[in-house]
Structures are given as C-alpha cells and as structure tokens.
Amino acid sequence: CPPCNTSASLSTDSFTWLGNPLNSSPALEQFRAGMATAHHIMRSYAGVESIDFSLIEHLSINYFCCYTKNQLHTIAAAMQAVTWAPQNITFSHAICHAESTDHVSLVVVVDQRTQAALSSFVERFEDAIQRAGVPITRPRAQQEVFHSTLGVVNSTYPV
C-alpha cells in the first residue's frame, strides 16, 4: 500500500461537502487568528520549508489509504449520509513530529475531550462506510491523535 495522500478533513470546504455550510463564528475567527499568529511566529525563523495557509482551517478526521476510485466514491456517499453535528475543537499543546532530519512537522494536538468527541464522530463515519460495503483498512482509532499541522521545517529550524 503506498503512502496515504487521501484524507477527509474538517475544513471550510469539507463542512460544505458534508452538507452543513460553515458560517463565520467568533470561535472560528479566534481559531483563524491563533493559527495566523502561529504562522507569523514560525516565519520569523530560518528553516521553514512550508506553511500552508489552507491548514488554518484544516483538521483531518480520517485518512483513506489503499482504496480504489470506486471505493472512494462509496466512502464519500456513505460519509454524506451521516448527520453532521457541530464539534467544539480545543487544542491542548504543540509538538514537533520528526519524519526525518529535514522534515519536521510542527503540529497542535487536540485536548482529551476533543479527542474523545472526534473519535466518536469518526466511528459513525466508519460504521456507515462499512455498512456501504467498504472495509476500513486502518481505523482512525489506530492512527495518530487528531491534530492540525502548522507547518513543516528543516533541521536548521530551532525546535
């Protein structure tokens, strides 16, 4: 199975894709402002490889690796059938995730309450996907904690 590049994300586009357009709210504006501040601080140091501003509104809820195109279409239809419930997402701390010496992701990790809520939410998606006849190759519960990537830095960045 090749590395996973297919994810389902909680973002402005994904909220709309899931059938529930995301309206501007004080909490969303606060989140955007906090992420923009973090990006500004990161850019003040040498060694930043990438800062993706789409990450300001991005939190992957699942990764769909090793599926055929037909299975991915079935997954999308199954996910659209699940009733969306708004999620209050709170981050507890930041970490560095070193994939190699020249690829270190700076991420913020959700708190325990958010982890439990998102895990329950994703289980509903995974149940719907399985009912649609597509096996879950790697349940989200067996993957990393929910997080948002602030950016990627190299070994010269002061981490």
ChimeraX attribute file (.defattr): number of C-alpha atoms within 10 A of each C-alpha:
attribute: neighborCount
match mode: 1-to-1
recipient: residues
	/A:1	6
	/A:2	6
	/A:3	7
	/A:4	11
	/A:5	9
	/A:6	14
	/A:7	13
	/A:8	15
	/A:9	16
	/A:10	18
	/A:11	18
	/A:12	17
	/A:13	14
	/A:14	18
	/A:15	16
	/A:16	13
	/A:17	14
	/A:18	17
	/A:19	13
	/A:20	16
	/A:21	12
	/A:22	14
	/A:23	10
	/A:24	9
	/A:25	9
	/A:26	9
	/A:27	11
	/A:28	15
	/A:29	11
	/A:30	11
	/A:31	17
	/A:32	16
	/A:33	13
	/A:34	13
	/A:35	20
	/A:36	16
	/A:37	12
	/A:38	14
	/A:39	17
	/A:40	12
	/A:41	10
	/A:42	20
	/A:43	16
	/A:44	9
	/A:45	12
	/A:46	13
	/A:47	16
	/A:48	19
	/A:49	16
	/A:50	13
	/A:51	18
	/A:52	12
	/A:53	14
	/A:54	10
	/A:55	17
	/A:56	21
	/A:57	17
	/A:58	20
	/A:59	19
	/A:60	17
	/A:61	19
	/A:62	21
	/A:63	17
	/A:64	19
	/A:65	17
	/A:66	17
	/A:67	17
	/A:68	10
	/A:69	9
	/A:70	10
	/A:71	17
	/A:72	17
	/A:73	12
	/A:74	17
	/A:75	24
	/A:76	16
	/A:77	15
	/A:78	20
	/A:79	22
	/A:80	16
	/A:81	14
	/A:82	17
	/A:83	13
	/A:84	14
	/A:85	8
	/A:86	9
	/A:87	11
	/A:88	11
	/A:89	18
	/A:90	15
	/A:91	17
	/A:92	13
	/A:93	11
	/A:94	15
	/A:95	14
	/A:96	14
	/A:97	13
	/A:98	15
	/A:99	9
	/A:100	10
	/A:101	10
	/A:102	15
	/A:103	15
	/A:104	21
	/A:105	22
	/A:106	20
	/A:107	18
	/A:108	19
	/A:109	20
	/A:110	21
	/A:111	16
	/A:112	14
	/A:113	14
	/A:114	18
	/A:115	18
	/A:116	13
	/A:117	13
	/A:118	20
	/A:119	18
	/A:120	13
	/A:121	17
	/A:122	18
	/A:123	14
	/A:124	15
	/A:125	23
	/A:126	22
	/A:127	16
	/A:128	19
	/A:129	23
	/A:130	15
	/A:131	11
	/A:132	15
	/A:133	12
	/A:134	18
	/A:135	15
	/A:136	16
	/A:137	11
	/A:138	13
	/A:139	14
	/A:140	19
	/A:141	13
	/A:142	7
	/A:143	10
	/A:144	8
	/A:145	16
	/A:146	24
	/A:147	21
	/A:148	21
	/A:149	22
	/A:150	24
	/A:151	20
	/A:152	22
	/A:153	26
	/A:154	19
	/A:155	16
	/A:156	12
	/A:157	15
	/A:158	10
	/A:159	10
